[in-house]
Each structure stands twice: as C-alpha cells, then as structure tokens.
Amino acid sequence: MTQSVKGKSIALVGGAGFIGHNLALALKAKGADVHVIDSLQVNNLGALYGTTGMNNRNIYLKIIHERLDLLYAAEVPLHVVDARDYHLMCNALNEIKPNIIVHLAAVAHANQSNKDPHSTFDHSLRTLENSLDNARGQVDQFIYLSSSMIYGNFASGEVDEETPCDPLGIYGALKFSGEKMVIGYNQVFDLPYTIIRPSALYGQRCVSRRVGQIFIENAMHGHDISIQGDGSDKLDFTYIKDFVNGLILAMETDKAKNEIFNLTYGNSRSLRDMADVLMQHYPDAKILHKEWDKLMPKRGTLSIEKAKSLLGYDPQYPLEKGFVEYIDWYKSMEDPNDQSPMPLVVE
C-alpha cells in the first residue's frame, strides 16, 4: 500500500546535516510536517565556530548558513537539542509527536571514527538508543541510515542486502551495531523499521569532506587531485537528489517496513571516472596517486533491485549528470580568498 507523506509528522534526528536538510526541504515541499532535531555541534556551526585555522572554513560556514537559511525560509522548525541527552530528546519528541523518525545523527567520517572512537560511539550509538527508546510504541516507522561500509571488502563486484556483512574499522562496526539495535527493538517492542544503506553520497551543501567535494575544492584552488591507489577502485557514487527521493519512497509504502535497502545509483564507477568528469571543467588539474588506506574497504556496486521492486526507486543521476550539477553549484559558492588545500577522505 502506498501513502503520501503529506500531513505526516516527521522528525529528522541529526537533520541539519548534509542529508538531513536536503531531506527536510524535499519533505516540506511534499506537504509533510517535518521537524529537525540537531545540536549543530557535529560537522556543523558549533564545530566550525569553535575551530580556527581550519581548511576552507569560510566556504563551509557559508554553506552551513545557507542550509539553515533554506530551512528557515521553508518554515521547517529547528529544535536545537543534543540527541545524546535522553530527557531533552523525550521533551522534543513529545512536542513533535512524529509518525516517522529518521535517525541521521552520527559521526560520518570513517577516518575520524578510527581516530576518536569514543566520540563516534557517543554521537552514533548513544543518540540512536535515545531515538529508538523514544520511538517504541509511538511511531509508525523508524528509519535508520546505515552505510555501505558495513559490507567490508566486497567479495565480488556487486553486493545485495543478503550479502554477509564484515565491516572494517570503527565506523563500519558501529553502523552494523546500529542495524542490530534497530532490529532488536523490532523484535522486542515490535517497532516498525526501515534500514537504508547508502554509498559515496555527493551533492549540494555537503561539508563532510567526501571524495567528490575534495576533488572539486582542490581543482578550484589549483591543487593536485589526490587519489588513493591507481584510480581503478570503484564506488557506487550516489547523487543526493536520487537518495532523498528514495528515502521518501521508503516512507510512502508499507512494503518498506521491516526491510533493509541498498539505496545508491546502482552502478559503481572508478575514482578515475570521477576525476575525468571533473577535468572536463578543470583541464589543468593534475592527479596525484597515494597509498590506499588499509582500513578503507574495497567496494563496488550495491544492487538496488530490491529498492526498485518494492519502492519503485529509479535513480536519474549518473556521474556525468549529477557530478556536473554539483560542480556548477560549487563554483557559485567559491571563496577566492580561501586557498588552503585539503586532504582526501573517501567515505
């Protein structure tokens, strides 16, 4: 059975981030009563204002202010709440009374997670437990954003939702633990859930230092484009517009409940492919190859046949379309006075 999100109350925990604010704007445009819960501390205003000497700080502040301005203009309420605080979360969710909770709060960097496991646990699993405990018996659907990192090294070029998971490092382990927590709450409290596994997201107003963002920034500033390995390694690059559309489809059909979905473009491309698209816009950019991070799994394509069949998911943005749109947007945000290079981080 399909049903519109129009009129539904939807709480996005960690919703002022890259995925969350794009999702909030799309839900609002479809008539949902969407609320954002966010402390603005993780990869957001609090972190940026509290840091000096940070690479590309000025443009990141500009991007985050644009996020908040767009939410304000769309009349999306922002509840500035630390999701690690159980009682504050109770108060916020009691006020919102959501039909759906989407849990996005997390430390979204594999490298950062490995360097600071305590903070990652705090912002990823503690926040999730608070969301789950407030959701039991209260909501129609709980949506958890996991990651393609839970698969670890792909044994073949493609994985589906039945492929055994063998995550590497702290980030993948915590995402997989989160999935088990969500399923456990369903088993014990009959909480309807949907688990989403994205891969290599890119798009407007991201400050998470994902690979496409770093490629663009370095090319804009005349720095080398760093690629780990020889450039043949593949990722299932997914444009934010396709991903948000898939998330909304998961809210609009009962077939999504108590299911896990890969939600990607469904066709992996090499890092070199992404660099080639970029170099059509920055022909003088130079490629610098670096050693592959042993804690970064070798990945590939995530099968989206299940999402196509049950949700009607139909991604429309291959790399040549989505990444070009992203490059054009980033050019409009360029700060000519902020010329610092940034290291490559592949998420």
N, C-alpha and C positions, 0 to 999 in steps of 0.2 A: 504493500500500500504506500502510495506517495502522498506527501502532505507539504504544504508550503511553510516556510519559516515565518511568513508574515504574521505579526501579532504575538509570536512566541517570545518569551523572556529568555535571553541567552547571556550567561556570564562567561567572560573570557578571562581566565586567571593567568596573569602574565601577558595581558592583551595589549600593552603599549609597545611591544616589541615589533620586530620586522614582520613576522607572520600575523601576529595578533591585530595590529592596527589595520593592515590590509583586509583581514577577515572582517573586522568590525565595520569598516566602511562598506564592504560588499553586502553584509547582512543588513545594515541600516537601509541601504538602497533598495533592498527587497522587502522592507517593511517590518523587520524584526525589532523587538525592544531589546537592544543589545547594550550590555554594560561591560566596562573594562575595569578589572581589578589589577593594580600594579603598584609596586613600591617605587618605581622609577630608579632603582638602585643598580640593577644588573644590566650592564651594557646599555645604560640609559643616562638620563640627565645627572643623576646623583653620582655616577661613576665618572662622567666626563668633567663635571664642575669640580670634583674633588681631586682631579689629576692635572698636573702641569707638565709641559714638555712632551705631551703625547702626540705621536704622529697623526697628522690630518685631523687634529682636534677641532679646528674651526669648521671644517665642512661637516664633520659628524654632528656638531652642535646644531648647525643649520638644518641638517636632515632630521634630527630628532624634534626640533621645534616645528618643522613642517608636519611631522606626524601628529603632534599634539594640536596644532592649528587645524588640521583636517578633521580630527576627532571633534574638536570644539565646534567647527563650522557645521558638522553633520549632526550636532546635538547628541553625541554619544557620551553618556556620563562616565567620568573617570573617578574611580574610588581609589584614592592613594592609600593602599593598605599593604603591609608586609605579609605575604601569604605564609610565611613561617610562623606567624602568630596565630595560634588556633582560635583564640577568643575574638580577635579582630576579624578573622575570616568568618566566624559564626555570625557576627553582627552584620557584616557586609552582605553575606548571602541570605540572611533572614530578611534584610531590607529589599534585596533584589527579587527574591523568590523565583529563581530561574527554573524553566522547564528543561534546559540543557546547560551543562557546564562543559566548557572546553578548557582542558588544562594544558597551558603552554609554558608555564613558569619553569625555567631551567637555566643552567649554565650551558650555553650552546656551542662550546668550543671543546673539541677533543683534546687539543694540546693543553689548554688551560685546565681542563679537568684532571689530566695526569699530573700537572704541577701543583694543584691545590685541591686534593680530593675532599677535604673537609667542607670547603665552601661549596663544592659541587654537590655533595650529599645534602647539605643544608638547603640549598636552593632548588634541588631537583626532587629528592625523595621526601624530605620533610614537608615541603609545600604540597606535594602530591598526596601524602597521607591526610593532610588537613582538608584538601579539596574532597577526597574520597569520603572522609568521615562526615563531612557536612552534606554530602550528596546522598548518602544511603537513606532510602525511604522518602526522598524529597524530589528527585528529578526523574524525567523520562529517559534521559540518555546522558552518559558521561563519555566524553571524547578525550582520549589521551594521545598526544603526539610523541611517538617513539622515534626511531631512526633506522636508516639502512645499515648503520654501524652495528646493529645487533647481530647481523649475519656473520660478522668477521670476514675472513678471506673467502671470497666466492669460490666454491669448488669447481664451478663451471662459469660460462659467460652470463648465465641468467639464473635468478633465484625467484621462487614464488613463496607464498605465505606458509607453505608446508615445509620449506627447506629448514633443516635443523639450524638453530642459532648457536654460534660460538664466538661471542664478541671478544675483541681485543681491548685492553686498557680500561681505565676507569669510566670513561664516557659511555662506551658501549655496554659495559656491565651494569651501570646504573639505569640506562634506558631499558635493558632487558629486565632488570629487577622491577622497574616501574610497570612493565607489562604484566608481570606476575602478580603485583599488588592489585592492579585493576581487575584481573581475572579472579583473584582471591575474594575481592569484595563482591563480585558477582556470585561466586559460589556460596559465600556465607550470608550475604544480605540481599541477593537477587537484584543487584544494581545493574541495569542495562548499560552496556558499554560498547564503544567502538574504538579500536586501536588503529592508528594511522602511522604508516612507515614512509616518510619522505626520503628524498635523496638529492643532494647537491642543489639545493634551492638557490635561486638568484632573482634579483629584481629590485624595484624602486624602494628607496628609503631603508636599505639594509646597512647597518654599521657593524655587522658581526664578523667582518674580515673573512668572508668566504672567497673562494678562489676567483670567481668572475669579478668580484669587486676589486680584489688586489690587482688582477690583470689590468683593469681599466685605470685604476689610480696610478700605477707605475707607468703605463703608457702615456697618460696625460702629463705626467711630470718628467718624462724623458728618461725614466729609469728602466733597467733591464726587467723583462718579464721572467720571473723565476718559475721553473717547472721542476717538480720532484721527479726523478727518473728520466727516461728518454723521451717522454711525451706520449708514449703509446698506451699508458694506463688509462682506463675508461671509467667514466662516471655517468650516471643517469641524470644529466642536468635537467632541472625542472623549473620552469618559469613560475613566478608567484601567482600570476593570474590563473594558470591552469590549476595550481594547487588549491587556491582558495575556492575555485569553482567545484573541485572535487570534495572539499570539506563541506560545502553547503549541500551538495548532493547526498552526502552521508547523513545530514540532518533531516533530509526530506523523504527518506524511505525507511520503512521498518525493516527492510532486508539488511540494513547496515548494523542492526543491533546484535551484540554479542559476536561480532566478527572482527577480523584483522584484515586490513587492506594495505597493499603497496600503493602509494599514490605518487607517481612520478610521471615523466614523459613516456617511459616505456621503451626507450631505445638509447643505450649508452653511447657516448661519444668520447673520443680521446681528448686529453688535455691539449694536445697539439691542434685538434679541430677547433677548440675554443680560441686558442691563440691565433689561428689562421683567420677566424671571423674578426677578431679584434684588429689584426694587422691590415685588414681592408680599410679601416678607419685611421690607423696609425702605422703607415707603411715603414716608418723609420725605427719602429720598436725592435729591440733585439732580445732574443731568447737566451736565457742562462739556465743551464741544467744543474740541478743539485741532487744530492743523495736522497733516496727515498727514506722517509721516516718509518722505522720498523714497526711502530705502533699504529700506523695508518694501514688498515686492511686493503687488500687488492679487491676492487669491486667491479661491477659491470652493470648489466641491465636488470631492473626489477620488473618482473612480469606484472602487468596491470590487467590481465584478462579477467580476474575476479571483480575488480572495480568496474570494468566495462560491462560485465554481465549483470551484476547486482545493482550497481548505482547508475549505469548509463554514462559513465565517465568517458570523455572524449577529448583528450588534450589537443590544443590547437597551436602550440608554440614550439616548433623545433628550434634548435640553437640559432639557425640563420634568421629567424624572426624575433624570438624573444630576447636574445642577447643583443641584437642590433637595437631593439627598442630600449633596452636597459642602457646601452652605451649612449644613445641620444639623450636620454633623461639625465645621465650622469654629467654629460657635457654642460647641461644647463645649470648644474649645481657647482661647477668648478670654482674653486677659490684660488686665483692666481698667486696669492701671497703665501700659500701653504704648500711648500715644495718638498716635504720630507718623504723619503721612501718608506715603504712598509714591508715587513717580511711576508712570505706566502704562508697562508694557512688553508689547508684543504679540509672542508667539513662535509 
